[in-house]
Amino acid sequence: MGFCRRHLLYASLGFAIAGPGVAGATVLEKRQSQEIAQLKAKIAELESARAGSKAQTQARPADTTKTVQARSPSSPKGGANTAQSFFLRKSVIDFSTMLNPYSATFLGQGATISWADDYLAGTNTLQVQGYSSYLFRGDGSGALAYYGVGPFAYVSGKIAYPFKPSTERSAAQVGLDAFFAFQGIGGLDAYNLGITPYYQTDFRGGGRIYGVTAVAEPFVHSLYLGGRNIEFDAVLSPYWRIIPEVDLVRIDDAGLTNFASKTTYGLVGTTIQANAILFENNTSVPDWLCGRVGLQASYQYLWSISRADPISNFHAEVDYNLGANDEHSQSCKGGEATIRPGSKTTLALTYDDGIDKVLFSRNRKLGMTLGLQF
């Protein structure tokens, strides 16, 4: 501010010197000398005030470290950061965390894996769910702030040994991610859009399904929609998400899913998700509790536009971060709350009740899963 005022004063000084005058040279020079002296005194006063304000701010760091660290839920135009290209998440629902992993105001879920040895049935079962993507990101123009395009692979389901087709349900997809981040639209802070065409089979290679999924996510930071505030000494850091979705699926061979072969499905709906982090950047709790516990509850409802039954699914989980994760909490011992993306390993207690839209299978289960996010 002092820099701008100084140039404004010098501009005023230049106008005073260059302006026309009617007095003689001696009188004009005397008046200009007085004006120069006054302006120099004013500049010195402003610079002194600025220096005092800066010193006062540096002398009171505790006053600033307790304020809410409001972060924009989406990077500014020209903010596409290409330092990370490979991502591992749980599903395409977390596409915003792949498109903009450096926002830090929202968190994703990692790929999960579990294994069971059924002594009564005499089978070993491996169950996985994971979404991997390699994105090439760049800056856009106009309302398009930045984008990300690249291949992806998604797996969900279980495989048993020996093979039991009556109980195995699985899907394996490969396709193309096309993610876009928009800003300045309809009063929203940001609006992300993802389009993912794919080919799907199953873990045994027997299915043949073609589809495209379109997902979107609005961000309104003042409403905690899409992202939270990063705070010091927080007890609960909540935020919520709305992810509209459209799915078009052609099933030539249902494989190890519960879809009917030779059919076409169309689904439209949304997922509403509530999230929270406990004790984020909280110096009053031990490190093993600071920012390590995450809570989530989500409900997905998809109407059928092809006269099939609607799909709904409820998911809840409590997860604990097993490592020192920058993404959850950086300032457990005080200092500046700088949040950076990174890998994390979590142990989660989960509950699911509903229909899996990829497998078209009904689930009602309580489980413990190991998750890995990158």
C-alpha positions in Angstrom: 0.0 0.0 0.0 2.9 2.3 0.8 4.4 1.7 -2.6 1.2 2.6 -4.4 0.7 5.8 -2.3 4.3 6.8 -3.0 3.9 6.6 -6.7 0.6 8.4 -6.5 2.3 11.2 -4.6 5.1 11.4 -7.1 2.5 11.5 -9.9 0.9 14.4 -8.1 4.3 16.1 -7.7 5.0 15.6 -11.5 1.7 17.3 -12.3 2.5 20.2 -10.0 5.9 20.8 -11.7 4.7 20.3 -15.2 1.4 22.3 -14.8 1.2 25.9 -16.3 1.9 28.8 -13.9 1.4 32.5 -14.1 4.0 33.6 -11.4 7.6 34.4 -12.1 10.3 31.8 -12.1 11.5 32.7 -8.6 8.0 32.5 -7.0 7.3 29.2 -8.9 10.5 27.6 -7.8 9.9 28.6 -4.2 6.4 27.2 -4.3 7.6 24.0 -5.9 10.3 23.6 -3.2 7.7 23.9 -0.5 5.5 21.4 -2.2 8.4 19.0 -2.6 9.3 19.3 1.0 5.7 18.7 2.0 5.4 15.6 -0.2 8.7 14.2 1.0 7.5 14.6 4.6 4.2 12.8 3.7 6.1 10.0 2.1 8.4 9.6 5.1 5.3 9.6 7.3 3.6 6.8 5.3 6.8 4.7 5.1 7.2 5.1 8.9 3.6 4.0 9.5 4.1 1.0 7.2 7.3 -0.1 8.9 5.6 0.2 12.3 2.6 -1.9 11.2 5.0 -4.6 9.9 7.0 -4.7 13.1 3.8 -4.9 15.1 2.5 -7.8 13.0 5.8 -9.7 13.5 5.7 -9.1 17.2 2.3 -10.8 17.6 2.5 -14.1 15.7 0.1 -15.7 18.2 -2.7 -13.4 17.0 -2.6 -14.8 13.5 -2.0 -18.5 14.2 -5.4 -18.9 15.8 -7.4 -17.5 12.9 -9.3 -19.7 10.5 -7.2 -20.6 7.5 -9.8 -20.2 4.7 -8.6 -22.0 1.6 -10.2 -21.7 -1.8 -11.7 -25.1 -2.8 -10.2 -24.9 -6.2 -6.9 -23.5 -7.5 -7.0 -20.1 -9.2 -6.7 -19.8 -13.0 -3.3 -20.8 -14.1 -3.0 -23.0 -11.0 -2.8 -26.4 -12.6 0.0 -28.2 -10.7 1.6 -31.0 -12.7 3.9 -32.3 -10.0 1.8 -35.3 -9.4 0.4 -37.3 -12.3 -0.4 -40.8 -10.9 -3.4 -41.2 -8.5 -4.8 -44.1 -6.6 -8.3 -43.5 -5.1 -11.4 -45.6 -4.2 -13.7 -44.6 -7.1 -14.4 -41.9 -9.6 -16.5 -40.0 -7.0 -13.1 -38.6 -5.8 -12.3 -37.2 -9.2 -11.9 -33.7 -7.7 -9.1 -34.8 -5.5 -7.2 -36.0 -8.6 -8.0 -33.0 -10.7 -6.9 -30.6 -7.9 -4.9 -32.5 -5.3 -3.3 -29.3 -4.0 -6.4 -27.7 -2.7 -6.2 -29.4 0.7 -9.7 -28.4 1.6 -11.2 -31.8 0.7 -10.0 -35.3 1.1 -10.3 -38.4 -1.0 -10.5 -42.1 -0.1 -7.9 -44.6 -1.0 -8.2 -48.0 -2.7 -9.2 -50.8 -0.3 -8.2 -54.4 0.0 -9.3 -57.3 2.3 -8.7 -61.0 2.4 -10.7 -63.8 4.1 -10.1 -67.5 4.6 -13.5 -69.3 4.9 -12.7 -72.5 6.7 -16.3 -73.8 6.5 -16.6 -73.2 2.7 -13.0 -74.1 2.1 -12.3 -70.9 0.0 -9.9 -68.0 0.1 -11.4 -64.7 -1.0 -9.6 -61.5 -2.0 -11.8 -58.3 -2.3 -10.5 -55.1 -3.8 -11.8 -51.7 -4.9 -9.6 -49.1 -6.4 -9.4 -46.4 -9.1 -6.0 -45.5 -10.6 -5.5 -42.7 -13.1 -2.6 -41.0 -14.8 -3.5 -37.4 -15.6 -1.9 -34.9 -17.9 -3.0 -31.5 -16.5 -2.9 -28.1 -18.0 -4.3 -24.5 -17.8 -7.4 -23.5 -19.6 -8.8 -20.2 -20.8 -11.9 -18.2 -20.1 -14.2 -19.9 -17.6 -12.1 -23.1 -17.9 -9.4 -22.8 -15.2 -7.6 -26.1 -15.9 -8.1 -29.6 -17.0 -6.8 -33.2 -16.7 -6.9 -36.0 -19.3 -5.5 -39.5 -19.1 -6.1 -43.2 -18.9 -7.7 -44.9 -15.9 -8.3 -48.4 -14.5 -11.0 -49.4 -12.0 -11.5 -52.7 -10.2 -14.2 -53.7 -7.8 -15.3 -57.0 -6.4 -14.0 -60.3 -5.1 -12.2 -63.3 -6.5 -12.3 -66.7 -4.8 -10.2 -69.8 -4.9 -11.5 -72.3 -5.8 -13.7 -70.5 -8.3 -17.4 -70.1 -7.1 -19.4 -68.4 -9.8 -22.5 -68.2 -7.5 -20.7 -65.9 -5.0 -18.1 -64.1 -7.1 -19.1 -60.6 -8.3 -16.4 -58.4 -10.0 -15.8 -55.7 -12.5 -12.6 -54.4 -14.2 -12.8 -51.2 -16.2 -10.3 -49.4 -18.4 -11.0 -46.1 -20.0 -10.2 -42.4 -20.4 -10.6 -39.7 -17.8 -11.4 -36.2 -19.0 -11.7 -33.8 -16.0 -12.4 -30.0 -16.2 -12.4 -27.3 -13.5 -14.5 -24.2 -14.2 -14.6 -20.9 -12.2 -16.9 -17.8 -12.2 -20.0 -19.8 -13.2 -23.4 -19.1 -11.5 -21.9 -17.6 -8.3 -20.0 -20.8 -7.5 -16.4 -20.7 -6.3 -15.7 -23.6 -8.7 -17.4 -26.3 -10.7 -15.7 -29.5 -11.6 -16.8 -31.9 -14.4 -15.7 -35.4 -15.2 -16.5 -37.6 -18.3 -15.2 -41.2 -18.3 -15.9 -43.6 -21.2 -14.9 -47.1 -20.4 -14.8 -50.8 -21.3 -15.7 -53.3 -18.6 -15.1 -57.0 -18.1 -14.7 -59.0 -14.8 -11.8 -60.6 -12.9 -12.2 -63.8 -15.0 -12.4 -62.0 -18.3 -15.9 -63.1 -19.1 -17.9 -59.8 -19.2 -18.3 -57.4 -22.1 -19.8 -54.0 -21.1 -19.4 -50.5 -22.5 -20.3 -47.3 -20.7 -19.8 -43.7 -20.0 -20.0 -41.9 -16.6 -20.4 -38.2 -16.2 -19.9 -36.6 -12.7 -19.9 -33.1 -11.5 -19.1 -31.2 -8.2 -20.0 -27.7 -7.2 -17.9 -25.7 -4.6 -19.2 -22.9 -2.4 -16.6 -22.4 0.3 -18.7 -20.1 2.5 -21.2 -23.0 2.8 -18.5 -25.7 3.4 -19.7 -27.2 0.2 -16.9 -29.2 -1.4 -14.3 -28.2 1.1 -13.6 -27.2 4.7 -11.7 -24.5 6.5 -8.2 -25.4 7.6 -8.2 -24.3 11.3 -5.8 -24.3 14.2 -6.8 -26.2 17.4 -10.0 -27.5 15.7 -12.2 -30.1 17.3 -14.4 -30.9 14.3 -13.6 -29.8 10.7 -16.7 -30.6 8.7 -17.7 -30.2 5.0 -20.1 -31.8 2.6 -20.2 -32.7 -1.0 -22.9 -33.0 -3.8 -21.8 -35.1 -6.8 -24.5 -35.3 -9.6 -24.0 -38.3 -11.9 -25.2 -39.7 -15.2 -24.4 -43.3 -16.3 -25.1 -44.9 -19.7 -24.3 -48.6 -19.9 -24.6 -51.2 -22.7 -24.3 -54.8 -21.5 -23.4 -57.3 -24.2 -22.3 -60.0 -21.7 -23.0 -59.4 -18.0 -20.2 -61.6 -16.9 -19.8 -61.8 -13.1 -22.3 -58.9 -12.4 -26.0 -59.0 -11.7 -27.0 -57.1 -14.9 -29.0 -58.7 -17.6 -27.1 -59.4 -20.9 -28.1 -57.7 -24.1 -29.6 -54.7 -22.3 -29.0 -51.0 -22.0 -29.2 -49.0 -18.8 -29.4 -45.3 -18.1 -29.1 -43.9 -14.6 -29.2 -40.3 -13.3 -28.9 -39.1 -9.7 -26.6 -37.8 -7.1 -24.4 -38.7 -4.1 -24.6 -36.5 -1.0 -21.6 -36.9 1.3 -20.9 -35.5 4.8 -17.2 -35.5 6.0 -15.3 -34.4 9.0 -11.8 -34.5 10.4 -11.3 -34.7 14.2 -8.7 -32.5 16.1 -7.1 -31.1 13.0 -4.0 -29.0 13.8 -4.9 -29.3 17.5 -2.0 -28.9 19.8 -4.0 -29.9 22.9 -4.2 -33.6 21.9 -1.4 -36.1 21.4 0.1 -36.6 18.0 -1.5 -40.0 17.5 -4.9 -38.4 17.7 -4.2 -35.0 16.0 -6.0 -34.9 12.6 -5.9 -38.7 12.2 -9.5 -39.6 12.6 -11.9 -39.1 9.7 -15.7 -39.5 9.5 -17.8 -40.0 6.5 -21.4 -40.8 5.6 -22.8 -40.8 2.1 -26.0 -41.6 0.3 -26.3 -42.3 -3.4 -29.5 -42.5 -5.3 -29.7 -43.1 -9.0 -33.0 -43.1 -10.9 -33.4 -45.4 -13.9 -34.2 -43.8 -17.3 -34.6 -47.2 -18.8 -37.4 -48.6 -16.7 -35.2 -50.6 -14.4 -35.3 -50.3 -10.6 -33.5 -47.3 -9.0 -30.2 -47.8 -7.3 -29.5 -46.5 -3.8 -26.6 -47.1 -1.4 -25.7 -45.9 2.0 -22.0 -45.9 3.2 -20.5 -44.9 6.5 -17.0 -45.2 7.8 -14.6 -44.1 10.5 -11.0 -44.2 9.4 -7.7 -43.8 11.2 -4.6 -42.6 9.4 -1.8 -45.0 10.3 1.0 -42.7 9.2 2.0 -39.0 9.6 -0.2 -37.7 6.9 0.3 -34.1 5.7 -3.1 -34.2 4.1 -5.0 -34.5 7.4 -3.0 -32.3 9.7 0.4 -30.6 9.6 0.5 -28.5 12.7 0.0 -30.9 15.5 2.9 -29.4 17.4 2.1 -25.8 16.5 3.3 -23.6 13.7 1.8 -22.8 10.4 -1.0 -25.0 9.1 0.4 -25.9 5.7 -1.4 -28.9 4.2 0.2 -30.8 1.4 -1.1 -33.8 -0.6 0.6 -37.1 -0.2 0.2 -40.8 0.2 -1.7 -42.2 3.2 -2.6 -45.6 4.7 -5.7 -45.9 6.7 -7.6 -48.5 8.7 -11.3 -48.1 8.4 -14.4 -49.5 10.0 -17.1 -49.4 7.2 -20.8 -50.1 6.8 -22.6 -50.5 3.5 -26.3 -51.0 2.9 -27.6 -50.9 -0.7 -26.9 -51.7 -4.3 -23.4 -51.4 -5.9 -24.1 -49.6 -9.2 -21.1 -51.2 -11.0 -21.9 -54.8 -10.0 -25.7 -54.3 -9.6 -25.3 -56.5 -6.4 -27.0 -55.9 -3.1 -24.8 -55.5 0.0 -25.4 -55.1 3.7 -22.1 -55.6 5.5 -19.9 -54.3 8.3 -16.2 -54.6 7.6 -12.7 -53.6 8.4 -10.6 -52.4 5.4 -7.0 -51.3 4.8 -6.9 -48.3 2.4 -4.1 -46.8 0.4 -4.2 -43.4 -1.3 -1.7 -41.8 -3.4 
